[in-house]
Amino acid sequence: MPSSEFETQLATAARLSVILIGGIAVVGVLDYAQVILAPIALAIVIGLMFGPLADRIERFGIPPWVSAFAAVLIFLALIAIAATGFAVPLSDWMDRLPAIWSRLQSELTSWKGIFASVGGCRNSSARRWARIRA
């Protein structure tokens, strides 16, 4: 047990250092293991989402592997439907992208004057406030 104030502070600093180094190590390991952990986490989430569906299929006397396979097929079908649904509007937006970009640039150019006037107004009021306070 530490006997002096310095030894107490030293022990506290050592504990905090170990916690900080451990936290940095955990963040580093998680960053490095992201390639492995991200698909595992996604599989867990998908399994939790489609677990009730598989349970409902199993109530009809179908083996668990068939219900799991059916849940995976339903999930892949949903992804395919979503991709197909987004393909047409996305390609339309890609065709209109140059027009959208030019319009955005013109809008930002018109806002540049407004921001400059607000900045000038702010600078003017700051100068007046400084004269009042002086």
N, C-alpha and C positions, 0 to 999 in steps of 0.2 A: 504494500500500500504506500502510495507516495506520501512523503513526510513534509515536503515544503511546497510553497505556492508555485515555484518554478517547475518542480517535478509534476505537479498536477496539470499545469498548462502544457507541459511537454507531452504527457500521456494523452491529453485531449487532442493536441495537434497530431499526434501519431495515429489516433483513432480516425480523425477526420481525413488524414492523408490516405489511410488504407481504404476508407469508404470512397474517396474521390478516385483513387487509382482503380478500384474495383468497378466503379461506375463507368470510367473511361474504357476499361477492358470489356465490359458488357456491351457497350455501344459499338466498339470495334468488332467484336465477335458477331453481333447481330448484323452489322453492315456487311461483314464478310460472308455470313451465312444466309444472306437475303435470297440468294439464288435458290437455296434449298428450302428455306422456311416459308417463302411466299407461296409456292405451290401447295405446300402442306396446309398452310392456313386457309387457302382457297378451297382445298378439298374438304376441310373440316366444315367450313361455312356452307358449301354446297351440300354436303352430307346432312347437315342439320336442316337445311331447307327442304330437301327432298326425302328425308327420313319418314315423315308422316305419309307421304305418297307411297313409299315402298311398304310401309306397314299396312296401308289400306289394300294394296295389291295382294299382300300375303294373306289377308283375311279370306280371300277366295280360294285358298289352298295352293297357291302358286309358290314354288320354292324361292327362298330368299335371293339366290343368285339371279334368278329370272327377274324378280322385282327390282333388284339393284340395277341390272342391265337395262330394264325398261325406264327407270328413273334417269339413267345416264343418257339414253336415247331421247327422252323427252327434253332434257336439258340442252342437248346438242340441237334438237329441232327448234327450241326457242331461240338459241343463238343464231341459227340459220334464218329464221323468220325475221329476227331483228335486223340482221345484216342486210337481208333483201329489202326490208322496209326502209332502211336508211340509205340504200345505194342510190335510188333515183333522186331524192332531194339533195343528197350530197353532191352528186355529179352536176345537178342543176346549179347549186351554189358555186361549185368550182368553175363552171362556165361563166358565171356572173362575177367572179372574184375581181377581175381587173376593174370593172365598173364600180364595184363596192369600194375598192382601194382608192380610186381617184376621188370618189365622193367623200370618203373619210378624210383624205388629205385636204380637200377644199374646206370641209367643215372645221378641221383643226386650224387651217390658215385663218378662217374668219374668227375663231375663238382666240387666236393669238393677240389680236388687237384689244379684245375685251380684257384678257389677262394683263396686258401691258397697262391699260387704263386703271384697272383695279390696283396694280402694283404702284402706279404713280400716285394714285389717291392715298394709298397706305403710306407711302413715303412722305407725301405732303402733310398728312395728319400727324405723322410721327415728328416731323420738324416743328409743326405748330405746338404739339404737346411738349416738346423739349423746350421751346421758347417760353411756354406758360410756366413750366416747372422751374426755369432758370431765374 
